[in-house]
């Protein structure tokens, strides 16, 4: 017979059912009995009524159980004191002697002779004693009455703890019966055809219940914002560059950009160097272009005096984790310069870069860089500022400031700032400029062609959009996965 039917049959002959007592008398798991009661309560027609009650009792903690098995600390310490005494320093070497000594002294079981010729010595103060703590614990375990003072003492010593047991007092309901007719959950086609639906009892529908949560992957805010950036670039007529090469060499990452080999950015404290393979073969560099890059660095050209130093191929051959996606732009501009006829081009890239940065609220050693460039004839700084305003306006960032800056490969150069309402300050969101002729002309581009470019991180606009003040809460081990699952769809403001 099922447990719920047992409950109904018991109530047919008895006025009340105490779940705690019934479970004990019939050797039933109390939790299973509670489950059967709740199942009966869920049935329509009020088979039963149930009132929840609770009872509290004292139970032994793990330390209390240890006392029952091995005796209390004070009793064990008392038994460790021989009749002719023991030096205090030797007695205190015993396990749990500090607590046991204090309690035994308080109870008057032991005494100390501080003037003993061998040093402070402990003697028994009584001939014999009983383990009072163990006796009280035994009474508690047997549910025998115990004085309140003893209970409070054991509670302070964390030998006992209060245990609350919840149970139900069950009585007959208005629709009490000893047979169970469970309501139908669904109206089937068979019921409609044979007419049995007329005599069936149907379960009430809960039209306010929420559906089961959909289990699936979630897009990180960075991916959502990246998708929006990519859409904006494509809407503006840009073409995406291939960015799947994380490992770059110093030539394309620095030298081709007219960045001197003594520049601090090329030091180990700013760049991650690859140990294997450590170098790129010299044959991998375009020979004619390589000679032009060497010459513009050492002697100048194209209206420039150069850097006047001895350029070393070994520095250019060093493999690194790319420090910016401008290395990709450099390769693409070189291909553009090798075409027979120049065609105006708009390119963009969004991918990962690596810098040996000090981590703080706005900097990581690994982050994503967004870069856009336009190559056309007779472009100026005014064109660059106009494009930047149009671009950032599509992102919903209309509060922009520009600050003159220095970059080895752009002249003029500008830093781009946007106001962050969370940090309540202006935050640098990008860098921009016009590529120098010392970089473009060795590639074979016409003299009247200028390239305007800008770059920004993906993380900082995402922080502004989602109100995140610390970049380590956006990416890395401190990310809250609930934030990833619950963050809203990214819709960058645009007119």
Secondary structure, DSSP 4 states (H G I P E B T S, - for coil): --HHHHHHHHHHH-S-EEHHHHHHHTT--HHHHHHHHHHHHTSTT--EEEEEEEEEEEEE-HHHHHHHHH--HHHHHHHTS-TT-EEHHHHTTSTTHHHHHHHHHHHTSEEEETT-TTSSEEEESSS----HHHHHHHHHHTT----HHHHHHHHHTTSEEEEEEEEEEEEE-TT--SS--PPBS---HHHHHHSGGGT--BPPP-TTPPPPPPP-----HHHHHHHHHHHHHHHTT-EEPP----EEEHHHHTGGGT--TT-GGGSTTTSPBPSTT-B--GGGS-HHHHHHHHHHHHT-BTTB----S---HHHHHBEEE-S-THHHHHHHHHHHHTSSS---EEEEEEEEEE--PPPBTTB-SEEEEEEEEEEEET--HHHHHHHHHHHHHHTT---EEEEEEEETTEEEEEEEEEEETTTTEEEEEEEEEEE-HHHHGGGT--TTEEEEEEEEEHHHHHHHHHT-S-GGGTSSTT--HHHHHHPPPP-----
